[in-house]
């Protein structure tokens, strides 16, 4: 099988490639990535891309469709990720996540790609009641990032047929160690802060709900989606990825982190305005469709794994929120160095 993975040089990609190498024999893997975060390694023993057969450094907005020749499946991870980046680069988020994503999907179908796996997000549920959201729930995206995921799903639903099988994985908020760990994700941030300062500062009032999923469990879901037959979910399926036991309030995530690191203090901004980005999610469909690929990490196991991982790399940066492990900081560093323009394209002359 020949696979193309877009965005393979980010947080999820290296873990996904490792998983696929272990579970699907005979793979030929192509990677396509802009390389924004290629240098943001955290204790990796080797460059993760040594597990890829061919690496393309290309912009999703302008890549050559020739790359898709002979490809059996596409795993589409590439995106301008998270809300802080989307807030500052709203037009770029729309251009990359939606317009370029649509271009990729149409080109993949035209090239004869049989399976398309899309990294979507539970953030598209936005705000509302505390009732857990199923895949049929009303979508209420609040940010440029979430809106782009809704638009991309609409495109893929229209393209899907018996020759182009689409699986849209609505991921919970990611967490856990990776060769390119991100510390701009809530649980990863809490652990890093507790380790380096002995304190966790919750900027909201702590009441918003978040479902979480470990990055390795995300890779398990991607493997399932690549292998999925149309008889299991249809030509198109959108499915929440996570587990019902991993829905927590932000304040609970802070307490769980402190439990694993005794002596950690917690401060919660009880006077903060209500954060509308609050949603609980129901994962019953994923449990029915993929019983052999259910998440293995719970909250405390995840916190303990992040603690071990950061200690193993002797992580001690109290100012980590200004480091290259924060995606927006890295993009801004590239811009200050004249490497990226205002559209987040690599400068023509470097």
Phi and psi in degrees as a GROMACS rama.xvg file:
@    title "Ramachandran Plot"
@    xaxis  label "Phi"
@    yaxis  label "Psi"
@TYPE xy
-109.179  122.764  UNK-2
-116.868  141.917  UNK-3
-113.444  125.867  UNK-4
-114.17  114.981  UNK-5
-86.7307  146.789  UNK-6
67.319  32.038  UNK-7
-75.551  -9.40229  UNK-8
-103.149  27.1035  UNK-9
-104.217  -144.733  UNK-10
-78.4289  -44.2106  UNK-11
-85.1664  -35.9861  UNK-12
-53.9956  -52.2639  UNK-13
-60.0166  -38.0979  UNK-14
-69.2805  -37.8031  UNK-15
-65.4689  -45.979  UNK-16
-60.3711  -43.9967  UNK-17
-59.3123  -44.7473  UNK-18
-62.1026  -46.4058  UNK-19
-64.7979  -37.0529  UNK-20
-62.5897  -34.1088  UNK-21
-78.8143  -25.6689  UNK-22
-115.168  -20.2781  UNK-23
-123.128  105.325  UNK-24
-71.2825  151.935  UNK-25
75.5686  19.4038  UNK-26
-74.9059  144.189  UNK-27
-116.118  113.162  UNK-28
-108.369  126.223  UNK-29
-104.851  138.158  UNK-30
-114.199  142.515  UNK-31
-133.851  121.2  UNK-32
-155.156  149.342  UNK-33
-72.2696  -26.401  UNK-34
83.5367  16.738  UNK-35
-52.6379  -41.84  UNK-36
-115.452  20.2809  UNK-37
-58.4272  -32.5457  UNK-38
-87.4349  -2.71631  UNK-39
-89.0687  57.9045  UNK-40
-89.9662  147.486  UNK-41
-129.995  87.2447  UNK-42
75.9838  16.134  UNK-43
-68.0445  134.394  UNK-44
-74.6149  -24.5963  UNK-45
-149.479  162.994  UNK-46
-63.0641  122.537  UNK-47
-56.2368  -28.639  UNK-48
-73.6393  -1.43777  UNK-49
-66.8632  -15.5251  UNK-50
-88.0109  -1.97688  UNK-51
-98.1265  140.503  UNK-52
-73.9846  -41.7194  UNK-53
-139.414  129.456  UNK-54
-111.265  121.225  UNK-55
-101.285  128.444  UNK-56
-97.3037  101.911  UNK-57
-149.63  154.615  UNK-58
-89.0669  126.302  UNK-59
-58.1585  -25.3339  UNK-60
-74.2016  -19.6141  UNK-61
-135.588  9.45104  UNK-62
-63.3979  156.097  UNK-63
-81.9286  126.709  UNK-64
-60.4265  -14.655  UNK-65
-58.9174  -25.0268  UNK-66
-59.3266  -26.0955  UNK-67
-83.4217  -3.76809  UNK-68
-62.2567  122.844  UNK-69
80.4253  3.23141  UNK-70
-78.8243  133.456  UNK-71
-89.6417  -34.5797  UNK-72
-146.606  145.729  UNK-73
-116.148  131.47  UNK-74
-109.895  109.917  UNK-75
-100.11  95.2926  UNK-76
-99.4327  -24.0228  UNK-77
-60.0967  132.73  UNK-78
-170.953  154.141  UNK-79
-77.5541  108.981  UNK-80
-101.967  147.987  UNK-81
78.9438  160.36  UNK-82
-70.4921  -40.947  UNK-83
-58.1026  -40.3593  UNK-84
-69.2124  -43.028  UNK-85
-61.0327  -35.1399  UNK-86
-66.5681  -36.6912  UNK-87
-86.9466  -25.2803  UNK-88
-128.231  59.3932  UNK-89
-64.7157  -44.786  UNK-90
-66.5814  -37.5323  UNK-91
-66.7428  -40.9012  UNK-92
-58.4673  -44.0473  UNK-93
-63.607  -43.589  UNK-94
-66.77  -41.2634  UNK-95
-83.0085  -53.3657  UNK-96
-71.0587  -35.3944  UNK-97
-103.744  -62.3881  UNK-98
-64.7738  -46.317  UNK-99
-69.7327  -34.0362  UNK-100
-63.739  -41.5315  UNK-101
-61.7322  -42.4699  UNK-102
-60.747  -43.0576  UNK-103
-61.4873  -45.8066  UNK-104
-63.0528  -45.4203  UNK-105
-63.2182  -42.3738  UNK-106
-65.3692  -37.9363  UNK-107
-64.0223  -44.9942  UNK-108
-64.3135  -41.864  UNK-109
-63.1768  -30.2715  UNK-110
-83.2652  -3.70232  UNK-111
89.6977  14.3425  UNK-112
-61.6653  134.143  UNK-113
-91.1981  -30.6113  UNK-114
-133.767  137.333  UNK-115
-129.532  119.895  UNK-116
-110.584  121.573  UNK-117
-111.67  128.838  UNK-118
-82.634  92.6903  UNK-119
-93.9086  -161.326  UNK-120
-154.398  141.826  UNK-121
-69.8237  -10.6492  UNK-122
-62.8081  -16.9436  UNK-123
-66.6848  -14.3866  UNK-124
-75.8673  -22.4142  UNK-125
67.0014  -112.052  UNK-126
-132.058  168.042  UNK-127
152.659  -149.219  UNK-128
-74.0397  170.957  UNK-129
-82.2669  -0.659612  UNK-130
-64.9125  132.932  UNK-131
-59.2751  135.757  UNK-132
-87.2296  128.524  UNK-133
-92.164  174.328  UNK-134
-64.7903  -18.2929  UNK-135
-90.3615  -2.06086  UNK-136
-66.9036  155.725  UNK-137
-62.9884  138.002  UNK-138
-91.0842  135.21  UNK-139
-138.28  63.6661  UNK-140
-64.4346  135.534  UNK-141
-106.947  -15.2577  UNK-142
-127.405  165.495  UNK-143
-59.4164  -39.2572  UNK-144
-62.3021  -50.4361  UNK-145
-65.132  -39.9282  UNK-146
-62.7563  -36.5013  UNK-147
-65.9849  -34.0849  UNK-148
-68.7527  -39.9244  UNK-149
-62.2131  -45.8151  UNK-150
-63.4885  -39.8037  UNK-151
-67.6474  -40.3405  UNK-152
-60.2836  -40.1028  UNK-153
-60.3793  -45.0542  UNK-154
-59.61  -46.9704  UNK-155
-67.5283  -36.7487  UNK-156
-61.3515  -38.7582  UNK-157
-71.8142  -30.4238  UNK-158
-82.4517  -26.2239  UNK-159
-63.7018  137.24  UNK-160
-158.927  -169.323  UNK-161
-70.7703  -6.36957  UNK-162
-107.156  -5.93353  UNK-163
-142.807  90.3829  UNK-164
-85.4508  124.82  UNK-165
-116.823  131.604  UNK-166
-123.608  116.888  UNK-167
-102.179  111.233  UNK-168
-92.9724  106.188  UNK-169
-83.7532  90.2925  UNK-170
-73.7124  143.306  UNK-171
-69.5744  175.753  UNK-172
-63.061  127.468  UNK-173
-74.2838  154.149  UNK-174
-157.766  168.527  UNK-175
106.466  169.102  UNK-176
-77.9577  147.816  UNK-177
-154.733  156.315  UNK-178
-57.2693  -21.9351  UNK-179
-125.458  61.222  UNK-180
-59.0347  141.36  UNK-181
-102.784  136.436  UNK-182
-108.28  15.8141  UNK-183
-102.093  24.8766  UNK-184
-114.708  142.44  UNK-185
-55.7872  -50.3104  UNK-186
-71.7582  -40.5114  UNK-187
-59.4015  -41.5534  UNK-188
-61.7676  -46.5638  UNK-189
-60.4626  -42.8299  UNK-190
-66.0591  -45.4501  UNK-191
-61.1423  -40.8172  UNK-192
-66.9706  -44.0719  UNK-193
-62.0359  -40.9249  UNK-194
-66.2122  -40.4628  UNK-195
-93.5515  -25.2978  UNK-196
-123.546  -13.0809  UNK-197
73.631  15.5378  UNK-198
-143.153  146.16  UNK-199
-120.232  122.282  UNK-200
-106.01  114.166  UNK-201
-93.43  111.917  UNK-202
-75.6027  -22.9198  UNK-203
-91.3149  -175.177  UNK-204
-81.0771  3.54768  UNK-205
84.9819  -4.06816  UNK-206
-89.6967  -18.6994  UNK-207
-58.2935  144.063  UNK-208
-91.2217  143.213  UNK-209
-139.637  132.12  UNK-210
-88.223  142.466  UNK-211
-123.315  157.754  UNK-212
-148.691  135.373  UNK-213
-69.7288  147.074  UNK-214
-61.3949  -31.5881  UNK-215
-72.2996  -30.8218  UNK-216
-74.0569  -26.9167  UNK-217
-64.2836  -42.4564  UNK-218
-63.866  -35.8454  UNK-219
-62.0564  -41.1202  UNK-220
-66.6025  -38.514  UNK-221
-63.9275  -42.866  UNK-222
-58.5957  -45.2805  UNK-223
-58.6226  -43.5144  UNK-224
-65.0515  -38.9024  UNK-225
-62.6711  -38.8009  UNK-226
-84.9735  -15.407  UNK-227
-58.7944  135.32  UNK-228
-94.204  151.178  UNK-229
-60.8263  -23.7012  UNK-230
-68.1502  -14.4496  UNK-231
-110.56  74.8006  UNK-232
117.157  -18.4435  UNK-233
97.8803  179.612  UNK-234
-65.8865  -29.5856  UNK-235
-133.502  132.042  UNK-236
-143.288  133.781  UNK-237
-107.658  127.016  UNK-238
-138.699  133.063  UNK-239
-70.149  132.15  UNK-240
-112.06  116.378  UNK-241
161.268  -157.745  UNK-242
-143.864  146.275  UNK-243
-60.8399  -25.8231  UNK-244
-79.1621  -3.40023  UNK-245
-112.591  32.6883  UNK-246
-97.9362  119.282  UNK-247
-139.421  152.766  UNK-248
-74.4151  152.836  UNK-249
-56.6413  -40.5804  UNK-250
-61.6674  -35.0444  UNK-251
-66.9144  -37.2146  UNK-252
-62.923  -40.1247  UNK-253
-64.1666  -43.3679  UNK-254
-66.3594  -39.647  UNK-255
-63.4616  -38.3285  UNK-256
-64.7627  -45.0484  UNK-257
-63.7046  -33.8181  UNK-258
-61.4988  -34.3269  UNK-259
-82.1282  -15.1581  UNK-260
-129.576  79.0579  UNK-261
-53.1409  140.639  UNK-262
96.7213  -9.03124  UNK-263
-73.2209  130.832  UNK-264
-95.7979  153.883  UNK-265
-125.562  130.59  UNK-266
-120.99  130.514  UNK-267
-119.177  129.437  UNK-268
-81.8725  82.1438  UNK-269
-65.9389  -16.0137  UNK-270
-95.5585  3.33234  UNK-271
-66.9157  148.322  UNK-272
-60.1458  150.531  UNK-273
-61.654  132.387  UNK-274
-84.2951  115.956  UNK-275
-71.598  -17.4419  UNK-276
-79.9734  79.6533  UNK-277
-139.097  123.746  UNK-278
-158.091  135.635  UNK-279
-100.015  151.35  UNK-280
-131.647  142.885  UNK-281
-99.5981  128.67  UNK-282
-112.242  22.2412  UNK-283
-62.9496  -37.2035  UNK-284
-63.1008  -45.171  UNK-285
-62.694  -37.6368  UNK-286
-62.7119  -37.2096  UNK-287
-74.2384  -41.2754  UNK-288
-77.5057  -32.5914  UNK-289
-131.907  60.4818  UNK-290
-61.2888  -26.6326  UNK-291
-88.1489  -1.20202  UNK-292
-124.419  27.1308  UNK-293
-69.5204  150.401  UNK-294
-56.0873  142.856  UNK-295
-104.758  -20.383  UNK-296
-96.8522  127.9  UNK-297
-97.9265  -177.31  UNK-298
-61.455  -54.3955  UNK-299
-66.7189  -37.0684  UNK-300
-63.7943  -37.3665  UNK-301
-66.9189  -46.7091  UNK-302
-59.3311  -46.5099  UNK-303
-61.3034  -37.207  UNK-304
-67.8811  -40.4681  UNK-305
-65.4981  -42.0582  UNK-306
-58.1868  -49.1338  UNK-307
-60.653  -45.0237  UNK-308
-62.4232  -43.2159  UNK-309
-71.1736  -36.4566  UNK-310
-65.8171  -37.316  UNK-311
-61.6627  -31.0479  UNK-312
-97.4498  13.3966  UNK-313
54.0158  43.849  UNK-314
-68.4998  125.088  UNK-315
-147.823  23.1207  UNK-316
-85.9469  103.484  UNK-317
-65.7461  -23.2787  UNK-318
-102.555  34.9829  UNK-319
-61.7192  -22.8609  UNK-320
-70.8611  -7.11139  UNK-321
-112.252  19.2318  UNK-322
-105.199  175.76  UNK-323
-73.1418  -3.56923  UNK-324
-83.6319  2.26141  UNK-325
-109.911  119.518  UNK-326
-60.0807  -43.7636  UNK-327
-64.2217  -38.7178  UNK-328
-60.3415  -43.3924  UNK-329
-63.1375  -44.6756  UNK-330
-61.1273  -41.29  UNK-331
-65.8945  -36.6515  UNK-332
-62.0123  -44.0361  UNK-333
-59.5841  -40.9507  UNK-334
-67.3845  -44.0152  UNK-335
-62.1259  -31.0492  UNK-336
-82.4332  -0.188843  UNK-337
76.6757  16.9178  UNK-338
-87.9338  -29.795  UNK-339
-120.692  141.252  UNK-340
-89.9306  -172.812  UNK-341
-68.1752  -17.8794  UNK-342
-93.8534  8.39034  UNK-343
59.8998  35.5082  UNK-344
-98.3976  143.89  UNK-345
-61.7408  136.34  UNK-346
-61.5788  145.779  UNK-347
-64.5121  -35.6405  UNK-348
-122.62  124.342  UNK-349
